[in-house]
Amino acid sequence: MAVDYLVIVVYLAGMLAMGWWGMRRARSKSEFLVAGRRLGPAMYSGTMAAIVLGGASTIGGVGLGYQYGLSGAWMVFTIGLGLLALSVFFSARIARLKVYTVSEMLDLRYGGGRAGVISGLVMWAYTLMLAVTSTIAYATIFDVLFDIDRALAIVLGGSIVVAYSTLGGMWSITLTDMVQFVVKTVGVLLLLLPIAVVKAGGFAEMKAQLPTEYFDPLGIGGETIFTYVLIYTFGMLIGQDIWQRVFTARSDRTAKWGGTVAGTYCLAYALAGAVIGTAAKVLYPKLGSADDAFATIVKDELPVGVRGLVLAAALAAVMSTSSGALIACATVANNDIWSRLRGRAAEGERDEVRGNRAFILLMGLAVIATAIAIDNVVEALTVAYNLLVGGLLVPILGGLVWKRGTVYGALASVVVGGLAVIVLMATHGILANEPVYYGLLASLAAYVIVSLATPATDAAVLAAWRERLARRSSELPSEPVAAPQ
């Protein structure tokens, strides 16, 4: 195991070194929060794939493969579909807005900050819980590596992410995510996948050993697939963590085609995870928990050195999602909540960087503390996505595609959809499907009815919005312009 430990230690040290290097580039708010809006296609694709494929996609994806076979790929597959939809249909328009948060987009579209305040609170809760669930995954990985206490594992892994994210903001996260993308590709796709299949005796032996439903592409169930589409595909369209990466693209073309490449990569990653899990079922048919499949096959079947690299890949998956959610959480907390509470006092560039850096540190400490206190990762992640989709999907996409939508319709949509989700989770259970189903329908109904019943959005606001969307990235100012009030 000494070689495996060395691989992990070198990897973690490299992450901190990149954080320090990124600090030298993050001299302005734009550089710190969105990497100066100048990522090219290769780096944009790699970092976008890294953030959406986290611990749930890697460890959880293998676990679903262990439990359901090839149809276990559907969870990660729907994430890839969401990223493809975002990239093809919306990313160019999002990139042209030159904003920092989803709430700022709502301000521009509907005029004023009323819709933005409530949406900021919902988005903050979502990004906080996403960061928490990613951070909890460190306990699983470090338990395999070092057999250490759960709380200590969370503090260790979380502290490294908080450190490099605080130092260099999006530049540090971009650099580390690119390395993490390469490590995941090598560790999971090029090493673990073929080794797992070979150890299981090949596909013919896997088919002979397992029930036929393990190879049914719809074996996981139509209702489950539909729920995955609602939560993950739609969640990809509107999450602050994803939009903040779109804002880093240097052009509309980069956002569209770079994201398309990343989405396609996600589809391949989904299938790989399911195949690895299926192979693990052949090798270890009686594991106590499906989520143990990844750690078990890595610990028992891989040779020294390779095992360390694959565990580094799992660590990379967790860190990429955790850091992306952390900077999104801090950006929303500072720019959408704190700045509004204090009246948007003017700041110099240095002060803004310092303020955002302080919020990353503060939110990071909150994430670590919450992760230690929470036991059920699945429930925490379900709450986050239910609130996001049930409360924000309709006003965000409605603002992009329906000009008759109004600020009052957006407010009603967020409030009604969010409350419906909360009430239904309380009455039907957090893991039930009804909260997101009926919450989304309630949000849509409130948006349409209230928008049609209230005066249309001011013509000047819509004109400014259309002008912003029609421009090319190179024609726009590097910083966002305040919405008409």
Solvent accessible surface area in square Angstrom, and as a share of the most:
residue,aa,sasa,rsa
1,M,82,0.36
2,A,80,0.62
3,V,76,0.44
4,D,0,0.00
5,Y,79,0.30
6,L,112,0.56
7,V,43,0.25
8,I,0,0.00
9,V,83,0.48
10,V,93,0.54
11,Y,18,0.07
12,L,19,0.10
13,A,58,0.45
14,G,25,0.24
15,M,2,0.01
16,L,72,0.36
17,A,63,0.48
18,M,56,0.25
19,G,0,0.00
20,W,153,0.54
21,W,108,0.38
22,G,0,0.00
23,M,49,0.22
24,R,154,0.56
25,R,78,0.29
26,A,3,0.03
27,R,155,0.57
28,S,27,0.17
29,K,24,0.10
30,S,9,0.06
31,E,27,0.12
32,F,0,0.00
33,L,1,0.01
34,V,0,0.00
35,A,0,0.00
36,G,18,0.17
37,R,16,0.06
38,R,111,0.41
39,L,4,0.02
40,G,14,0.14
41,P,70,0.44
42,A,77,0.60
43,M,60,0.27
44,Y,2,0.01
45,S,14,0.09
46,G,1,0.01
47,T,2,0.01
48,M,1,0.00
49,A,1,0.01
50,A,0,0.00
51,I,4,0.02
52,V,11,0.06
53,L,0,0.00
54,G,5,0.05
55,G,9,0.08
56,A,52,0.41
57,S,4,0.03
58,T,3,0.02
59,I,17,0.09
60,G,17,0.17
61,G,3,0.03
62,V,2,0.01
63,G,3,0.02
64,L,29,0.14
65,G,0,0.00
66,Y,11,0.04
67,Q,95,0.42
68,Y,76,0.29
69,G,0,0.00
70,L,52,0.26
71,S,1,0.01
72,G,0,0.00
73,A,11,0.09
74,W,56,0.20
75,M,19,0.08
76,V,2,0.01
77,F,64,0.27
78,T,0,0.00
79,I,11,0.06
80,G,0,0.00
81,L,63,0.32
82,G,0,0.00
83,L,1,0.00
84,L,36,0.18
85,A,25,0.19
86,L,1,0.00
87,S,3,0.02
88,V,63,0.36
89,F,132,0.55
90,F,25,0.10
91,S,1,0.01
92,A,23,0.17
93,R,67,0.24
94,I,0,0.00
95,A,7,0.06
96,R,39,0.14
97,L,0,0.00
98,K,17,0.07
99,V,1,0.01
100,Y,1,0.00
101,T,0,0.00
102,V,1,0.01
103,S,2,0.01
104,E,22,0.10
105,M,0,0.00
106,L,1,0.00
107,D,11,0.06
108,L,17,0.08
109,R,1,0.00
110,Y,7,0.03
111,G,8,0.07
112,G,8,0.07
113,G,24,0.23
114,R,127,0.46
115,A,2,0.02
116,G,0,0.00
117,V,65,0.37
118,I,56,0.28
119,S,1,0.01
120,G,0,0.00
121,L,90,0.45
122,V,25,0.15
123,M,3,0.01
124,W,74,0.26
125,A,29,0.23
126,Y,0,0.00
127,T,0,0.00
128,L,24,0.12
129,M,34,0.15
130,L,11,0.06
131,A,0,0.00
132,V,0,0.00
133,T,9,0.05
134,S,9,0.06
135,T,1,0.01
136,I,11,0.06
137,A,20,0.15
138,Y,0,0.00
139,A,14,0.11
140,T,58,0.34
141,I,3,0.02
142,F,0,0.00
143,D,72,0.37
144,V,19,0.11
145,L,4,0.02
146,F,66,0.28
147,D,120,0.62
148,I,46,0.24
149,D,95,0.49
150,R,80,0.29
151,A,35,0.27
152,L,98,0.49
153,A,0,0.00
154,I,0,0.00
155,V,61,0.35
156,L,68,0.34
157,G,0,0.00
158,G,2,0.02
159,S,50,0.32
160,I,17,0.08
161,V,2,0.01
162,V,13,0.08
163,A,38,0.29
164,Y,0,0.00
165,S,0,0.00
166,T,18,0.11
167,L,46,0.23
168,G,0,0.00
169,G,0,0.00
170,M,0,0.00
171,W,11,0.04
172,S,0,0.00
173,I,0,0.00
174,T,1,0.00
175,L,30,0.15
176,T,0,0.00
177,D,0,0.00
178,M,47,0.21
179,V,44,0.25
180,Q,0,0.00
181,F,41,0.17
182,V,78,0.45
183,V,20,0.12
184,K,0,0.00
185,T,29,0.17
186,V,49,0.28
187,G,0,0.00
188,V,3,0.02
189,L,33,0.16
190,L,111,0.55
191,L,43,0.21
192,L,0,0.00
193,L,45,0.22
194,P,58,0.37
195,I,41,0.21
196,A,1,0.00
197,V,17,0.10
198,V,111,0.64
199,K,99,0.42
200,A,5,0.04
201,G,49,0.47
202,G,21,0.20
203,F,109,0.46
204,A,84,0.65
205,E,68,0.30
206,M,1,0.00
207,K,126,0.53
208,A,82,0.64
209,Q,108,0.48
210,L,20,0.10
211,P,67,0.42
212,T,118,0.68
213,E,100,0.45
214,Y,19,0.07
215,F,43,0.18
216,D,59,0.31
217,P,90,0.57
218,L,110,0.55
219,G,35,0.34
220,I,15,0.07
221,G,27,0.26
222,G,55,0.53
223,E,107,0.48
224,T,45,0.26
225,I,19,0.10
226,F,107,0.45
227,T,13,0.08
228,Y,31,0.12
229,V,44,0.25
230,L,14,0.07
231,I,17,0.09
232,Y,28,0.11
233,T,15,0.09
234,F,57,0.24
235,G,0,0.00
236,M,6,0.03
237,L,10,0.05
238,I,0,0.00
239,G,0,0.00
240,Q,0,0.00
241,D,6,0.03
242,I,1,0.01
243,W,0,0.00
244,Q,1,0.00
245,R,4,0.01
246,V,1,0.00
247,F,3,0.01
248,T,0,0.00
249,A,6,0.04
250,R,138,0.50
251,S,37,0.24
252,D,11,0.05
253,R,177,0.65
254,T,5,0.03
255,A,0,0.00
256,K,66,0.28
257,W,128,0.45
258,G,2,0.02
259,G,0,0.00
260,T,28,0.16
261,V,91,0.52
262,A,1,0.01
263,G,0,0.00
264,T,76,0.44
265,Y,35,0.13
266,C,0,0.00
267,L,39,0.19
268,A,56,0.43
269,Y,4,0.01
270,A,2,0.02
271,L,97,0.48
272,A,4,0.03
273,G,5,0.05
274,A,0,0.00
275,V,11,0.07
276,I,0,0.00
277,G,0,0.00
278,T,0,0.00
279,A,0,0.00
280,A,0,0.00
281,K,44,0.19
282,V,31,0.18
283,L,49,0.24
284,Y,39,0.15
285,P,77,0.49
286,K,188,0.80
287,L,45,0.22
288,G,88,0.85
289,S,48,0.31
290,A,24,0.18
291,D,75,0.39
292,D,67,0.35
293,A,0,0.00
294,F,5,0.02
295,A,15,0.11
296,T,23,0.13
297,I,0,0.00
298,V,0,0.00
299,K,98,0.41
300,D,85,0.44
301,E,35,0.16
302,L,7,0.04
303,P,73,0.46
304,V,80,0.46
305,G,20,0.19
306,V,36,0.21
307,R,29,0.11
308,G,0,0.00
309,L,54,0.27
310,V,0,0.00
311,L,3,0.01
312,A,1,0.01
313,A,0,0.00
314,A,0,0.00
315,L,0,0.00
316,A,0,0.00
317,A,0,0.00
318,V,0,0.00
319,M,0,0.00
320,S,0,0.00
321,T,14,0.08
322,S,4,0.03
323,S,0,0.00
324,G,1,0.01
325,A,0,0.00
326,L,4,0.02
327,I,1,0.01
328,A,0,0.00
329,C,0,0.00
330,A,2,0.02
331,T,0,0.00
332,V,1,0.00
333,A,7,0.05
334,N,12,0.06
335,N,11,0.06
336,D,1,0.00
337,I,35,0.18
338,W,118,0.41
339,S,16,0.10
340,R,43,0.16
341,L,137,0.68
342,R,93,0.34
343,G,57,0.55
344,R,132,0.48
345,A,57,0.44
346,A,105,0.81
347,E,68,0.31
348,G,40,0.39
349,E,78,0.35
350,R,175,0.64
351,D,64,0.33
352,E,34,0.15
353,V,9,0.05
354,R,139,0.51
355,G,22,0.21
356,N,3,0.02
357,R,60,0.22
358,A,56,0.43
359,F,33,0.14
360,I,1,0.01
361,L,85,0.42
362,L,100,0.50
363,M,18,0.08
364,G,0,0.00
365,L,102,0.51
366,A,40,0.31
367,V,6,0.04
368,I,18,0.09
369,A,62,0.48
370,T,39,0.23
371,A,0,0.00
372,I,64,0.32
373,A,81,0.63
374,I,45,0.23
375,D,120,0.62
376,N,71,0.36
377,V,50,0.29
378,V,89,0.51
379,E,57,0.26
380,A,9,0.07
381,L,25,0.12
382,T,23,0.13
383,V,35,0.20
384,A,1,0.01
385,Y,13,0.05
386,N,1,0.01
387,L,29,0.14
388,L,0,0.00
389,V,0,0.00
390,G,0,0.00
391,G,1,0.01
392,L,0,0.00
393,L,10,0.05
394,V,15,0.08
395,P,0,0.00
396,I,0,0.00
397,L,31,0.16
398,G,10,0.09
399,G,2,0.02
400,L,11,0.06
401,V,100,0.57
402,W,75,0.26
403,K,149,0.63
404,R,66,0.24
405,G,0,0.00
406,T,2,0.01
407,V,12,0.07
408,Y,97,0.37
409,G,0,0.00
410,A,0,0.00
411,L,36,0.18
412,A,21,0.16
413,S,0,0.00
414,V,4,0.02
415,V,63,0.36
416,V,62,0.36
417,G,0,0.00
418,G,11,0.10
419,L,103,0.51
420,A,21,0.17
421,V,0,0.00
422,I,89,0.45
423,V,86,0.49
424,L,31,0.15
425,M,18,0.08
426,A,87,0.67
427,T,96,0.56
428,H,96,0.43
429,G,32,0.31
430,I,57,0.29
431,L,102,0.51
432,A,28,0.22
433,N,38,0.20
434,E,57,0.25
435,P,0,0.00
436,V,1,0.01
437,Y,44,0.17
438,Y,117,0.44
439,G,0,0.00
440,L,23,0.11
441,L,110,0.55
442,A,29,0.22
443,S,0,0.00
444,L,88,0.44
445,A,47,0.36
446,A,12,0.10
447,Y,4,0.02
448,V,53,0.31
449,I,116,0.59
450,V,42,0.24
451,S,0,0.00
452,L,102,0.51
453,A,83,0.64
454,T,30,0.18
455,P,107,0.68
456,A,59,0.46
457,T,15,0.09
458,D,88,0.46
459,A,79,0.62
460,A,63,0.49
461,V,10,0.05
462,L,20,0.10
463,A,48,0.38
464,A,41,0.32
465,W,14,0.05
466,R,128,0.47
467,E,95,0.43
468,R,19,0.07
469,L,23,0.11
470,A,80,0.62
471,R,79,0.29
472,R,139,0.51
473,S,14,0.09
474,S,108,0.70
475,E,105,0.47
476,L,17,0.09
477,P,55,0.34
478,S,74,0.48
479,E,58,0.26
480,P,39,0.25
481,V,82,0.47
482,A,89,0.69
483,A,11,0.08
484,P,49,0.31
485,Q,181,0.81
